[in-house]
Amino acid sequence: MERNITLIALFAALIAGLGLIPKLTLAFGVPISAQSMGVMLCGTILGARRGALAVLLFLALVALGLPLLAGGRGGLGVFAGPTVGFLVGWPVAAFVTGLIVERWRAGALALTASVASVIGGIAVLYAFGVAGMAIMLDKTLVESALLVTIFIPGDVIKAVLAGLITATLARTRPASVLSRG
């Protein structure tokens, strides 16, 4: 029990820490922050339930006003902006990512965790994000989807990195990858 609480808090801190990494701008001008990779890692390493709880803890701290989101944002106001769908989708994305890694045992862990990150950390997350943008910006789902498609290449890079990090951690400290425990 204490170990679970510690790991949930540690991964909430990881998400916050990844928000401090300066944005990387791709060749075609699209900025990428590392924070969503933390959500993917919550699922791939902690598993579905613990991963979602880590993200919920992080979001609770943001709601309390801590400036933990990329760019130093925090407070209840971020839950009323156009990116609210992504924030709401983060715990679900971590859960789905973790569930896939827990259940899909065939194949290399790096591939499994990467594919799980693409499905949970991109497809599921974008479903929430696009819906939230459509509502908040009064746009159609197609218009909202077109606004975020430019970020997909960066998110795919993060998904592959999450898979490689998870596999490396499993090789060096197998007991620490709870999604496979």
Backbone as a ProteinNet text record, in pm:
[ID]
protein_1_A
[PRIMARY]
MERNITLIALFAALIAGLGLIPKLTLAFGVPISAQSMGVMLCGTILGARRGALAVLLFLALVALGLPLLAGGRGGLGVFAGPTVGFLVGWPVAAFVTGLIVERWRAGALALTASVASVIGGIAVLYAFGVAGMAIMLDKTLVESALLVTIFIPGDVIKAVLAGLITATLARTRPASVLSRG
[TERTIARY]
81.5	0	86.1	183	270.1	351.5	395.3	472.9	388.3	261.8	173.1	154.6	131.5	112.6	238.9	352.2	479.6	498.8	470.2	487.4	388.4	266.8	167.4	214.6	263.2	314.1	437.9	525.7	647.5	614.7	517	483	404.5	328.6	266.7	376.6	481.3	596.5	670.4	677.7	741.8	669.5	536.6	459	488.9	493	523.1	663.3	758.7	896.9	912.3	840.2	848.4	789.9	704.1	651.5	754.9	862.7	969	1067.7	1068.9	1160.7	1116.7	1208.6	1169.9	1110.7	1016	951.2	1052.7	1040.2	1121.8	1037.2	1092.4	1017.2	1063.8	967.4	999.2	1035.6	1091.7	1139.7	1030.4	905.2	797.7	724.4	790.7	741.5	644	626.2	531.2	603.6	557.5	622	574.8	666.5	634.6	679.9	589.6	630.5	635.4	712.7	734.2	628.8	539.3	447.6	355.5	305.1	215.7	289.5	421.1	498.2	492.7	485.2	469.6	340.2	234.1	106	120.1	188.5	211.4	292.2	397	481	404.8	311.7	229	158.6	103.7	34.6	127.3	235.1	322.8	400.1	431.5	511.8	424.6	332.8	252.1	133	88.5	-31.5	-153.5	-267.6	-390.1	-435.5	-458.8	-516.7	-421.4	-299.9	-202.2	-166.4	-154	-122.4	-228.9	-355.4	-465.5	-468.4	-440.8	-438.6	-326.2	-211.3	-100.1	-139.5	-206.5	-249.6	-358.2	-449.9	-553	-492.1	-390.4	-321.1	-257.5	-190.8	-130	-235.2	-349.4	-454.9	-516.1	-523	-572.9	-479.2	-350.3	-252.2	-261.9	-285.4	-304.4	-429.5	-537.5	-663.3	-648.3	-560.8	-536.1	-457.7	-407.2	-338	-189	-134.1	9.5	39	138.5	169	251.3	190.4	262.3	249.5	156.8	143.1	254.3	285.9	388.5	358.3	460.3	443.3	406	406.4	377.5	231.8	142.7	0.1	-55.5	-158.2	-225.9	-348.6	-426.3	-549	-670.9	-786.3	-911.2	-935.4	-875.1	-894.8	-852.7	-752.3	-708	-814.3	-907.8	-1015.5	-1133.9	-1119.3	-1222.3	-1170.3	-1051.1	-991.1	-1008.3	-957.6	-975.2	-904.1	-808	-736.5	-795.5	-912.1	-972.7	-994.9	-1029	-1051.5	-927	-812.3	-686.8	-661.1	-687.3	-666.6	-760.6	-886.7	-983.9	-945.7	-888.9	-852.2	-724.5	-641	-514.1	-530.9	-617.9	-629.7	-681.9	-773.4	-826.6	-716.3	-635.2	-524.2	-425.5	-391.3	-299.6	-361.5	-491.3	-559.3	-558.3	-597.2	-602	-462.1	-364.5	-226.2	-181.2	-205.5	-167.6	-241.6	-368.2	-448.6	-395.4	-357.7	-302.7	-172.1	-83.1	44.9	21.8	-73.4	-103.1	-156.2	-238.8	-307.3	-232.5	-157.1	-89.5	50.1	64.2	189.8	279.4	225	304.1	393.3	509.6	598.5	687.7	773.8	869.5	797.5	840.3	778.2	790.6	903.2	920.5	811.4	781.8	677	539.6	513.7	384.7	359.3	457.4	440.6	428.2	500.3	489	350.6	302.2	169	62.2	77	-17.6	-17.6	99.1	109.2	44	55.1	-11.7	-163.5	-210.6	-355.5	-410.7	-353.3	-405.2	-362.3	-231.1	-174.6	-193.8	-235.1	-261.9	-408.6	-451.8	-587.6	-694.6	-686.1	-785.6	-776.4	-654.7	-636.1	-689.3	-662	-709.9	-861.6	-924.7	-1071.2	-1128.9	-1073	-1116.5	-1078	-954.1	-905.3	-981.3	-1007.8	-1081.4	-1224.6	-1287.4	-1423.7	-1425.3	-1328.1	-1320.7	-1298	-1211.7	-1186.3	-1310.9	-1380.3	-1501.8	-1603.8	-1618.3	-1714.7	-1667.7	-1542.7	-1493.4	-1473.6	-1439.2	-1413.9	-1532.1	-1641	-1760.3	-1726.2	-1654.3	-1615.1	-1668.9	-1666.4	-1705.8	-1591.8	-1622.9	-1519.2	-1409.2	-1446.1	-1346.4	-1255.9	-1313.3	-1232.7	-1137	-1187	-1102.2	-992.7	-1025.8	-925.6	-815.2	-852.2	-751.2	-656.1	-704.4	-619.5	-508.6	-531.7	-435.1	-355.5	-390.4	-318.7	-170.4	-134.2	5.3	92.8	29.6	104.2	126.8	65	74.6	218.2	299.8	437.7	515.9	503	571.9	520.3	390.3	332.9	376.1	392.6	442	585.6	665.6	802.9	798.3	709.6	696.9	649.1	560.2	510.5	622.9	705.7	819.1	918	945.4	1034.3	978	848.2	785.9	803.6	789.2	809.9	952.9	1047.9	1189.3	1229	1179.5	1209	1151.4	1028.6	964.4	1042.4	1081.9	1157.1	1293	1359.4	1489.2	1474.6	1373.4	1348.2	1316.7	1242.5	1208.7	1333.1	1429.1	1553.9	1641.6	1649.1	1740	1678.4	1550.1	1479.9	1340.9	1333.6	1207	1091.8	1120.7	1013.2	953.1	1017.6	966.4	861.6	849.2	747.2	622.2	538.2	421.6	315.4	317.2	220.5	244	359.8	392.5	404.5	370.9	388.1	280.4
-119.6	0	126.2	132.4	250.4	265.1	151.8	156.2	212.9	172.2	223.8	374.2	421.6	564.9	641.7	587.3	651.4	659.3	550.2	548.7	641.8	646.4	737.9	882.4	917.1	1052.8	1080.2	981	997.4	1023.1	951.3	971.4	1099.7	1145.3	1277.7	1383.7	1365.5	1456.6	1447.5	1326.7	1310.3	1391.5	1385.1	1464.3	1612.8	1657.2	1798	1833.2	1746.7	1771.7	1778.5	1693.2	1695.6	1825	1890.3	2019.7	2131.1	2107.6	2207.6	2203.5	2092.5	2080.1	2179.8	2260.8	2358.9	2290.3	2359.3	2304.1	2287.9	2176.6	2149.1	2184.7	2261.8	2299.5	2216.6	2147	2065.3	2153.9	2092.7	2165.9	2251.1	2205.6	2281.7	2372.6	2405	2507.4	2463	2332.7	2283.8	2258.2	2322.7	2301.1	2170.9	2102.1	1977.8	1993.8	1964.5	1958.9	1811.7	1780.4	1641	1590.4	1676.4	1640.5	1523.3	1516.5	1405.5	1271.5	1274.2	1150.2	1097.2	1185.1	1142.7	1066.6	1110.5	1040.6	900.9	891.7	761.6	670.8	725.7	646.4	600.8	681.2	638.7	507.7	500	378.3	263.3	288.6	178.3	119.5	199.9	152.1	114	201	174.8	84	77.4	1.7	92	32.2	108.9	186.8	118	182.7	282.8	239.5	329.5	446.2	418.8	525.4	633	590.9	687.9	766.6	699.2	768.9	872.2	840.4	936.2	1061.8	1043.1	1157.4	1236.8	1167	1237.1	1319.8	1265.4	1342.1	1467.1	1451.2	1565.3	1671.7	1629.2	1723.6	1791.2	1718.8	1779.9	1890.5	1866.9	1969.6	2090.8	2065.7	2176.1	2254.8	2183.5	2250.3	2334.6	2291.5	2368.6	2496.3	2510.4	2633.3	2620.2	2502.6	2486.3	2499.4	2577	2600.5	2485.2	2368.9	2248.6	2214.2	2276.3	2248	2318.4	2265.3	2325.9	2474.7	2554.3	2698.3	2762.2	2683.7	2737.7	2768.6	2695.4	2720.2	2630.7	2677.3	2601.4	2675.7	2614.8	2675.9	2625	2658.3	2610.4	2665.6	2779.6	2840.8	2752.8	2667.9	2581.5	2478.6	2453.9	2359.3	2425.7	2552.7	2625.1	2673.4	2628.5	2670.6	2566.9	2597	2506.9	2372.4	2361.6	2234.3	2147.1	2183.3	2107.1	1961.2	1934.4	1796.3	1711.1	1769.9	1695.8	1666.5	1764	1743.4	1635.9	1641.9	1541.2	1403.9	1402	1276.8	1213.8	1289.9	1235.2	1111.6	1113	991	872.1	897.9	790.6	737.2	827.7	786.8	699.8	739.2	658.8	522.8	520.1	395.3	300.9	351.3	267.2	218.9	307.1	268.7	156.8	173	71.4	-58.9	-50.8	-170.9	-252.9	-185.1	-256	-325	-254.8	-315.8	-433.3	-421	-529.7	-653.6	-633.5	-746.1	-804.5	-721	-767.7	-814.4	-944.5	-1002.1	-1052.8	-1071.1	-1123.8	-1014.1	-1051.5	-956.5	-881.4	-801.6	-723	-612	-587.4	-484.8	-346.6	-318.2	-186.5	-162.8	-265.2	-252	-241.5	-327.1	-325.7	-189.9	-139.9	-11.9	103.8	97.2	202.3	202.5	84.3	74.4	116.6	73.4	113.3	264.7	326.4	472.3	542.6	484.5	543.4	533.4	416	397.6	481.1	463.8	535.3	680.2	702.4	835.6	930.3	876.7	964.7	952.8	833	817.9	851.2	788.9	815.1	960.2	1006.4	1143.6	1244.9	1222.9	1316.1	1314.1	1199.4	1194	1290.8	1287.3	1380.2	1524	1542.8	1676.9	1745.2	1672.1	1728.8	1762.2	1673.8	1701.4	1826.2	1837.6	1954.8	2083	2076.6	2195.9	2234.4	2135.7	2164.7	2236.9	2191.2	2254.3	2393.4	2405.3	2532.6	2639.6	2597.2	2693.8	2709.1	2635.8	2638	2605.8	2495.2	2447.6	2307.4	2260.1	2122.4	2030.3	1901.5	1805.1	1801.3	1814	1812	1933.8	2050.6	2172.4	2161.2	2108	2091.8	1989.7	1881.7	1778.7	1836.6	1920.6	1981.6	2072.8	2130.9	2218.6	2141.5	2013.8	1939	1834.9	1810	1706.1	1738.2	1862.4	1902.2	1849.5	1816.7	1768.8	1617.1	1547.4	1401	1351.2	1406.4	1355	1362.5	1469.8	1482.4	1382.2	1358.1	1261.1	1118.4	1089.5	956.6	938.4	1042.1	1036.2	1007.3	1075	1052.8	911.4	857.7	721.1	619.1	638.4	547.8	559.4	682.5	701.9	635.9	647.6	583.5	432.4	375.4	231.7	190.9	268.5	237	254.3	358.1	380.7	267.4	228.5	119.6	-11	-43	-166.7	-163.6	-49.3	-35.7	-52.8	8.5	-5.8	-151.4	-218.9	-359.7	-448.3	-413.9	-491.6	-466.4	-341.8	-307.5	-331.7	-307.1	-326.9	-385.6	-513.1	-574.5	-554.7	-556.5	-543.7	-404	-305.7	-169.5	-141.9	-231	-214.3	-288.5	-219	-279.9	-322.2	-264.5	-303.8	-447.4	-500.9	-638.6	-728.4	-676.8	-752.6	-853.8
0	0	0	93.5	100.3	-27.6	-83.4	-206.9	-319.7	-328.4	-432.6	-420	-298	-275.4	-314.4	-277.4	-311.1	-461.8	-531.6	-677.3	-747.2	-697.9	-755.3	-739.1	-620.7	-596.9	-682	-693.4	-772.9	-920	-973.4	-1114	-1136.6	-1036.7	-1047	-1053.9	-973.4	-976.5	-1109.8	-1166.7	-1298	-1404.6	-1404.1	-1500.7	-1482.3	-1356.7	-1328	-1376.1	-1347.7	-1388.8	-1539.7	-1610.4	-1756.6	-1814.6	-1738.3	-1781.7	-1774.4	-1700.2	-1688	-1804.1	-1876.4	-1990.6	-2097.1	-2145.4	-2248.6	-2371.3	-2431.3	-2550.2	-2662.2	-2732.6	-2850	-2971.1	-3061.9	-3180.4	-3298.7	-3361.4	-3478.6	-3596.5	-3698.9	-3816.2	-3879.9	-3871.6	-3935.1	-3836.8	-3723.4	-3632.8	-3525.6	-3505.4	-3405.6	-3273.7	-3164.8	-3035.3	-2970	-2904.5	-2834	-2689.8	-2596.6	-2456.1	-2416.9	-2315.4	-2275.5	-2178.1	-2133.9	-2027.4	-2061.7	-2183	-2218.1	-2219.5	-2236.6	-2226.7	-2083.3	-1985.9	-1847.1	-1825.5	-1891.5	-1883.6	-1943.9	-2057.6	-2120.6	-2028	-1966.8	-1876.6	-1752.9	-1706.1	-1593	-1626.5	-1745.6	-1785.6	-1814	-1888.6	-1928.8	-1812.1	-1713	-1599.4	-1479.5	-1441.5	-1322.4	-1349	-1472.7	-1503.9	-1505.3	-1535.7	-1557.9	-1434.3	-1326.2	-1208.2	-1144.1	-1117	-1052.5	-1144.1	-1273.4	-1368.8	-1371.4	-1376.1	-1375.5	-1244.3	-1132.6	-1003.3	-996.2	-1054.6	-1056.9	-1134.5	-1247.6	-1328.5	-1255	-1189	-1111.9	-999	-933.1	-828.9	-888.9	-1001.2	-1069.2	-1101.6	-1157.7	-1195	-1071.8	-960.6	-837	-791.5	-802.2	-764.6	-856.7	-986.6	-1081.7	-1044.5	-1012.7	-976.8	-850.5	-760.2	-638.1	-664.6	-785.4	-821.4	-842.9	-821.6	-845.5	-995.3	-1032.9	-1175.1	-1235	-1245.3	-1285.6	-1433.3	-1502.4	-1645.1	-1722.7	-1838.8	-1924.3	-1940.3	-1929.1	-1937.9	-1805.1	-1696	-1564.2	-1538.7	-1603.2	-1583.7	-1473.2	-1407.8	-1303.6	-1257.7	-1170.8	-1120.7	-1195.5	-1141.8	-1201.3	-1341.4	-1371.7	-1502.8	-1618.8	-1598.7	-1708.8	-1745.3	-1652.3	-1679.2	-1749.4	-1782.3	-1855.3	-1990.1	-2028.4	-2153.9	-2263.3	-2381	-2495.1	-2481.7	-2390.3	-2373.7	-2263.1	-2211	-2101.4	-2139.3	-2263.5	-2306.1	-2291.7	-2319.1	-2303.1	-2155	-2068.6	-1925.1	-1871.3	-1912	-1869.6	-1925.4	-2044.2	-2108.1	-2055.1	-1986.8	-1936.9	-1848.7	-1747.2	-1665	-1745.6	-1837.3	-1921.4	-2013	-2067	-2153.5	-2077.4	-1955.3	-1873	-1842.2	-1812.5	-1781.8	-1902.2	-2018	-2138.9	-2175.9	-2169	-2198.6	-2105	-1976.9	-1879	-1898.4	-1930.9	-1952.1	-2069.7	-2175.5	-2292.2	-2255.9	-2183.9	-2145.5	-2050.7	-1960.8	-1867.6	-1938.8	-2040.1	-2104.3	-2223.8	-2295.9	-2417.9	-2380	-2358.2	-2310	-2422.6	-2541.2	-2653.1	-2710.3	-2756.8	-2821.7	-2725	-2781.6	-2704.4	-2628.3	-2506.8	-2423.9	-2487.5	-2552.3	-2616.1	-2720.2	-2799	-2901.4	-2836	-2739.1	-2670.2	-2605.3	-2532.8	-2464	-2563	-2675.2	-2777.5	-2840.7	-2877.1	-2937.9	-2836.9	-2712.7	-2607.9	-2590.1	-2598.8	-2586.3	-2704.5	-2822.5	-2940.1	-2924.3	-2883.1	-2869.3	-2753.8	-2634.7	-2518	-2511.6	-2531.4	-2513.5	-2630.4	-2745.6	-2859.9	-2902.7	-2946	-2999.7	-2895.5	-2778.3	-2673.8	-2627.1	-2605.5	-2558.3	-2659.1	-2785.7	-2888.1	-2899.8	-2874.4	-2877.3	-2772.8	-2652.8	-2548.2	-2583.4	-2628.9	-2658.5	-2769.5	-2875.6	-2989.2	-2947.8	-2871.5	-2825	-2735.8	-2646.6	-2560.3	-2638.3	-2736.8	-2819	-2898	-2951	-3027.2	-2940.7	-2817.2	-2725.6	-2685.3	-2642.1	-2588.7	-2696.4	-2818.2	-2925.2	-3020.1	-2991.6	-3075.8	-3221.5	-3238.5	-3371.4	-3391.2	-3514.7	-3540.9	-3497.6	-3485.2	-3449.8	-3555.5	-3681.5	-3789.9	-3780.6	-3757.9	-3744.7	-3625.8	-3515.2	-3396.6	-3421.3	-3489.8	-3521	-3608.9	-3702.3	-3789.9	-3712.6	-3603.3	-3522.6	-3450.2	-3420.7	-3339.8	-3417.6	-3542.4	-3618.3	-3634.6	-3628.4	-3643.9	-3529.2	-3415.6	-3299.1	-3300.2	-3391.9	-3394.5	-3412.1	-3502.8	-3515.1	-3383.6	-3310.2	-3182.3	-3080.9	-3083.2	-2989.8	-3023.9	-3150.4	-3189.7	-3139	-3148.5	-3095	-2945.1	-2872.6	-2728.6	-2697.9	-2780.3	-2759	-2776.3	-2877.6	-2898.9	-2783	-2739.9	-2624.9	-2498.8	-2476.4	-2359.5	-2366.5	-2486.5	-2502.7	-2474.6	-2524.8	-2502.6	-2355.9	-2292.3	-2150.6	-2066	-2096.2	-2021.4	-2037.3	-2160.2	-2184.6	-2116.2	-2119.2	-2053.1	-1902.3	-1845.2	-1702.4	-1667.1	-1753.1	-1728.1	-1731.3	-1817.5	-1823.9	-1701.8	-1658.2	-1548.2	-1410.4	-1397.1	-1269.1	-1297.1	-1328.7	-1370.3	-1270.8	-1144	-1043.9	-1040.6	-1101.3	-1097.5	-1205.8	-1302.6	-1407.2	-1360.8	-1287	-1224.6	-1324.7	-1443.2	-1544.7	-1591.2	-1564.9	-1600.5	-1478.5	-1360.5	-1237.2	-1210
[MASK]
+++++++++++++++++++++++++++++++++++++++++++++++++++++++++++++++++++++++++++++++++++++++++++++++++++++++++++++++++++++++++++++++++++++++++++++++++++++++++++++++++++++++++++++++++++++

